[in-house]
Amino acid sequence: MAPSLSPRAWRASDANANALNIAPIVEIGMIFGHKMMMPEKPSSHPPHSVAVLAYQGLCLFEYATALEVLSNRRSTEGELLYAVASFSLEGAAIMTDRGVPLTVPAADQVFYDAQTIIVPGWRMGPVPDQIAAALAMAHRRGARIVSICTGAFVLAAAGLIDERRATTHWRFAEQLARDHPRVAVDAMALYIDQGSIVTSAGSSAGIDMLLHLMRRDFGPAACNAAARAMVVPPHREGGQAQYAETPVPDVHHKAFSNVIEQLRRDPAGDHRIETLAGLAAMSPRTFFRKFRAATGHTPYDWILIERIRLAKAMLAEGDLPVERIAERAGFAAADTFRHHFRRVVGTTPSQFRAAFRHDGEWPQAAE
C-alpha cells in the first residue's frame, strides 16, 4: 500500500528517451558518492521519496544500510517502491567514521520535500543548529523522521523526541537520557515506531527497523522479498531485547533447549515456573535468573511473545473470531489478549488482520 503523503516524483526526464518510447531514467540513490541509475518501469504510484542525511563523521555502516535496504526495491508488479537519495547540510565532501570519503549533494528542495528522512549514526558531540532546524522544519510539514543508532541524538537536539519513547544503541542510552531528560529512553527496544518519528538501536537493528517500515508502507510481500534478497529474517518485534546479558552456559544448553522446545510445542499451555525449572533441573529462582540472562526475557515474557506469534499467524491465515484466537493462544480472556497484543505489536488484533491480509501473503520465515 503506498503511503498517503503526497509524494514528489524524483524522476529525471529525457526527451530523447521519451521520443523513442524508452522508459525514463530514475536516480534512486548514491552509494559512496556514485549515483545509482536504472530504468524505471511506468508506475501508477510514484515511489515514496527517501532522503538519507549525510554529515561529517557519520557511521558508514548505518548510512550504507539505509541505502542498501531501501534502494531498488520493487513490488510484485515491478513498481519502484522507494526513490532514495542522500544529501548533506555540511558540504559535499564528507569523511565517514571509517575514513572513507563521500561526495554528497547539498540539500535542495528534493531533500526538503522528502516523505521520509533517515538520520544514521551521529558522530556524537553538539548537533549544529542548521541540521536540527532542518529536521524540525521537515517534520512540521509532514515528513517522517527516522534515526538509526546514535542518530537519535540528532532527533533529540531538534526537539523531535521530547516527551516520546525513543531508543538508541544500548551503550549510549544512559547518555541520551542524561543529555535529553525530556526523552523517555528505552535502552532495550530494537526500534520504536511512533508514526512520524521512528528510532532504532544500532547496527542490525537498523535493518529490522527499515524492513518494518517497508512492511508498514507496502505490506508483507515487499518486506519478505527484500529480506530474502538480504538473507535476513523479515521481521523482529521492536520490543525484543537488543542483547542477551550472557550467552547460554554450555553446561545448561541442553536443559534450556528442552524448556524452549516444550514452550514452542505448546505455547498456550499452563506453564508454571516450577515445572519449567524442573525440566531444566534447576531451582525456580536459579532458572528464572539464568533464563533471563540467556534469552533477554523473563520466562513469562518469552511465553507471551510466543503466544502473540501464534495469535498473529491465526489472525493472518484464518477467520476465527478474536475471542477464539485468544483462547487458542493461551490467554484467559479476550480483553487480556487485546491488551498484550497491542503492547507487543503496536496495534489491535483486528487492525493487524486488516492491514496484513490484504495481499493474501504472510511471512513464512521465523520472526
C-alpha atoms as one frame of an Amber mdcrd trajectory, in Angstrom:
protein
   0.000   0.000   0.000   1.511   3.333  -0.987   1.881   5.914   1.800  -0.748
   8.618   1.927   1.601  11.595   1.883   1.682  13.480  -1.417   4.967  12.427
  -2.988   7.234  14.461  -5.135   8.281  12.440  -8.163  12.049  12.081  -8.226
  12.441  11.413 -11.910  14.948  12.586 -14.465  13.137  13.145 -17.731  14.816
  12.581 -21.059  13.122  13.948 -24.177  15.045  11.677 -26.499  14.183   8.631
 -24.446  10.536   9.617 -24.458  10.591  10.080 -28.235  11.987   6.577 -28.635
   9.442   5.166 -26.172  12.202   4.178 -23.762  11.477   4.242 -20.048  12.943
   7.334 -18.375  15.887   7.018 -16.039  15.344   7.439 -12.303  18.014   8.258
  -9.772  17.451   6.050  -6.755  20.384   6.926  -4.570  24.069   7.454  -4.082
  26.462   4.958  -2.566  29.957   6.162  -1.721  29.461   9.201  -3.939  28.350
   7.309  -7.050  24.873   7.758  -8.462  22.861   4.604  -8.976  20.818   4.860
 -12.166  18.402   2.356 -13.644  15.397   2.253 -15.976  12.112   2.928 -14.235
   9.043   0.925 -15.069   5.967   3.128 -15.547   4.127   3.208 -12.230   0.617
   4.026 -11.155   2.023   5.136  -7.777   5.056   7.421  -7.591   7.735   5.924
  -5.306   7.955   7.021  -1.700  10.742   9.616  -1.530  13.516   8.981   1.000
  16.418  11.276   1.870  19.388   9.870   3.795  21.179  12.636   5.667  24.979
  12.654   5.459  27.305  14.651   7.686  30.906  14.698   8.826  31.845  11.644
  10.882  28.657   9.715  10.119  28.556   5.982  10.782  29.340   4.380   7.441
  27.630   1.087   8.245  24.277   2.646   9.094  24.458   5.124   6.210  25.054
   2.264   3.775  22.376   0.163   5.496  19.697   2.749   4.714  20.728   2.845
   1.051  21.054  -0.919   0.724  17.760  -1.879   2.387  15.529   0.612   0.571
  17.169   1.272  -2.802  15.906  -0.524  -5.893  13.129  -2.423  -4.087  10.128
  -3.212  -6.252   6.611  -4.506  -5.827   5.463  -7.814  -7.287   4.218  -5.755
 -10.243   7.692  -4.303 -10.770   6.919  -0.818  -9.463   9.708   1.047  -7.691
   8.838   1.361  -4.003  11.303   3.989  -2.810  13.224   6.762  -4.523  16.313
   7.081  -2.345  18.955   9.795  -2.403  21.485  11.194   0.050  22.123  14.831
   0.904  24.420  16.884   3.085  23.990  20.050   5.106  27.733  20.204   5.859
  29.279  20.461   2.417  29.759  17.961  -0.400  32.992  16.365   0.873  32.078
  14.029   3.734  34.519  11.916   5.749  32.916   8.928   7.464  33.834   7.394
  10.814  35.843   4.726   8.947  37.905   7.162   6.932  36.001   6.544   3.702
  35.384   9.818   1.817  31.975  10.506   0.259  30.864  13.146  -2.203  27.258
  14.000  -1.406  24.985  16.648  -2.994  23.964  19.617  -0.913  20.421  19.537
   0.406  17.996  21.075  -2.051  14.239  21.221  -2.449  14.131  17.475  -3.114
  15.518  16.932   0.397  13.002  19.273   1.971  10.137  17.614   0.079  11.148
  14.046   1.063   8.456  11.936   2.670  10.982  10.136   4.891  14.329  11.439
   6.158  16.783   8.945   7.644  19.439  10.054  10.142  22.257   7.487  10.513
  24.616   7.175  13.480  25.781  10.567  14.764  29.429  11.481  15.384  28.492
  12.480  18.956  29.041  15.957  20.287  26.925  19.059  19.660  24.414  18.959
  16.790  24.688  22.033  14.522  21.652  24.292  14.640  21.356  24.042  10.852
  20.775  20.276  10.980  18.405  20.412  13.954  16.354  23.204  12.369  16.141
  21.426   9.003  14.792  18.236  10.598  12.314  20.123  12.775  11.017  22.002
   9.742  10.733  18.813   7.687   8.754  17.141  10.455   6.394  20.112  10.784
   5.484  19.927   7.101   4.721  16.179   7.411   7.919  14.203   6.825   8.587
  11.000   8.705  11.909  11.324  10.558  13.839   8.120  11.230  17.035   7.585
  13.207  19.433   4.651  13.368  21.598   4.138  16.454  23.030   7.448  17.757
  21.086   9.346  15.132  18.582   9.638  17.991  20.820  12.350  19.467  20.162
  14.447  16.361  16.398  13.981  16.703  16.668  14.905  20.374  18.584  18.078
  19.538  15.794  19.001  17.123  13.206  18.505  19.878  11.514  15.735  17.911
  11.516  13.106  20.645  10.707  15.271  23.654   8.029  13.520  25.734   8.291
  10.479  23.438   9.665   6.980  23.838  12.850   6.548  21.841  15.730   4.130
  21.614  19.366   4.154  20.577  22.319   1.803  20.891  22.264   0.436  24.419
  25.793   1.731  25.071  24.600   5.312  24.574  21.142   5.075  26.151  22.253
   6.434  29.510  23.971   9.399  27.852  20.895  10.143  25.736  18.724  10.158
  28.855  21.211  12.337  30.701  21.711  14.841  27.867  17.996  14.986  26.995
  15.942  14.357  30.155  12.643  15.040  28.366  13.138  11.937  26.208  11.700
   8.642  27.528  14.672   6.452  26.612  14.057   2.713  26.242  17.511   1.131
  26.344  16.325  -2.338  25.333  13.988  -1.894  22.359  15.219  -2.768  18.872
  13.124   0.028  17.419  10.197   2.226  18.395   7.657   3.337  15.799   5.579
   6.339  16.799   4.179   7.121  13.395   6.009  10.196  12.137   9.016   9.516
  14.396  10.860   6.196  14.352  14.051   5.390  16.276  16.155   2.232  16.287
  19.054   0.723  18.148  22.422   0.246  16.481  23.815  -1.885  13.694  21.497
  -4.721  12.640  18.542  -3.165  14.481  18.552  -0.543  11.737  17.858  -3.301
   9.210  14.994  -4.594  11.361  13.520  -1.105  11.600  13.796  -0.382   7.863
  12.149  -3.700   6.992   9.420  -2.834   9.478   8.858   0.464   7.652   8.753
  -1.316   4.300   6.168  -3.696   5.703   4.165  -0.771   7.060   4.406   1.198
   3.808   3.868  -1.572   1.253   2.800  -4.738   3.072   4.463  -8.052   3.957
   5.146  -9.254   0.406   7.533  -6.372  -0.314   9.209  -6.806   3.069   9.629
 -10.563   2.538  11.185 -10.078  -0.883  13.715  -7.570   0.445  14.541  -9.781
   3.426  15.090 -12.806   1.187  17.429 -10.794  -1.029  19.474  -9.759   2.006
  19.239 -13.200   3.672  17.807 -11.812   6.915  14.605 -12.510   8.875  11.718
 -10.397   7.533  10.542  -9.237  10.937  11.648  -8.938  14.522   9.424  -7.263
  17.079  10.586  -3.781  18.035  10.185  -4.639  21.718  12.621  -7.527  21.525
  15.707  -7.053  23.698  18.766  -5.569  21.981  21.041  -8.169  23.514  21.201
 -11.083  25.948  23.311 -10.386  29.027  25.341 -13.555  28.605  25.315 -16.479
  26.185  23.607 -19.670  27.329  26.157 -21.501  29.521  27.326 -24.719  27.901
  26.523 -26.782  30.996  22.852 -25.747  30.777  22.496 -25.692  26.996  20.580
 -28.961  26.753  18.342 -28.028  29.666  17.333 -24.722  28.103  16.806 -26.426
  24.744  14.340 -28.805  26.377  12.477 -25.934  28.013  12.260 -23.868  24.832
  11.206 -26.893  22.795   8.403 -27.558  25.289   7.266 -23.929  25.232   7.244
 -23.770  21.444   5.421 -27.093  21.172   2.597 -25.807  23.341   2.802 -22.038
  23.931  -0.849 -21.961  25.018  -0.277 -24.484  27.810  -0.278 -23.780  31.532
   3.459 -23.300  32.031   4.451 -22.726  35.622   7.927 -21.659  36.714   8.205
 -24.700  38.951   7.501 -27.053  36.033   9.898 -25.304  33.664  12.605 -25.193
  36.310  12.144 -28.927  36.767  12.733 -29.509  33.046  15.979 -27.574  33.371
  16.949 -29.347  36.604  17.204 -26.025  38.460  15.519 -24.361  41.364  12.803
 -21.881  40.311  14.908 -18.897  41.418  18.027 -20.078  39.559  16.004 -20.927
  36.469  14.346 -17.509  36.397  17.694 -15.707  36.665  19.580 -17.844  34.139
  16.721 -17.904  31.619  16.529 -14.105  31.611  20.314 -13.778  31.276  20.362
 -16.263  28.392  17.368 -15.009  26.381  16.958 -11.360  27.362  13.416 -12.115
  28.585  11.803 -13.417  31.727  10.089 -16.799  31.222   6.707 -15.055  31.364
   7.648 -12.510  28.695   9.133 -15.233  26.479   5.897 -17.237  26.664   3.891
 -14.079  25.990   5.872 -13.378  22.807   5.360 -16.967  21.629   1.624 -16.699
  22.275   1.445 -13.421  20.362   3.308 -15.078  17.485   0.787 -17.921  17.443
  -2.084 -15.420  17.523  -0.600 -13.395  14.655  -0.461 -16.490  12.469  -4.093
 -17.311  13.235  -5.171 -13.736  12.529  -3.376 -13.749   9.198  -4.330 -17.196
   7.970  -7.856 -17.842   9.196 -11.202 -16.325  10.011 -11.536 -17.297  13.659
 -13.057 -14.593  15.872 -10.643 -12.784  18.141 -12.178 -14.444  21.192 -11.416
 -17.935  19.846  -7.893 -16.908  18.871  -7.303 -15.568  22.377  -8.410 -18.892
  23.833  -6.301 -20.999  21.475  -3.239 -18.822  22.067  -3.475 -19.362  25.813
  -4.970 -16.083  27.044  -7.517 -16.280  29.835  -9.745 -13.593  28.321 -10.097
 -11.717  25.044  -9.546  -8.375  26.782  -6.271  -9.645  28.233  -5.225 -10.805
  24.774  -6.067  -7.438  23.203  -4.098  -5.599  25.882  -0.940  -7.672  25.428
  -1.247  -7.791  21.642  -1.396  -4.010  21.416   1.533  -3.651  23.816   3.777
  -6.063  21.877   2.689  -5.454  18.265   1.607  -1.819  18.488  -1.872  -2.270
  17.049  -5.091  -4.141  17.812  -5.729  -7.723  16.609  -8.476  -6.512  14.251
  -6.289  -3.776  12.758  -3.441  -6.254  12.365  -5.688  -8.669  10.490  -6.991
  -5.914   8.212  -3.528  -4.484   7.484  -1.614  -7.675   6.793  -4.119  -9.847
   4.950  -4.897  -7.502   2.102  -2.388  -9.126  -0.241  -3.072 -12.714   0.782
   0.527 -13.405   1.806   2.020 -13.930   5.227   5.711 -14.197   6.136   6.826
 -17.809   6.418  10.296 -17.143   7.782  10.841 -17.097  11.524  10.297 -13.734
  13.173
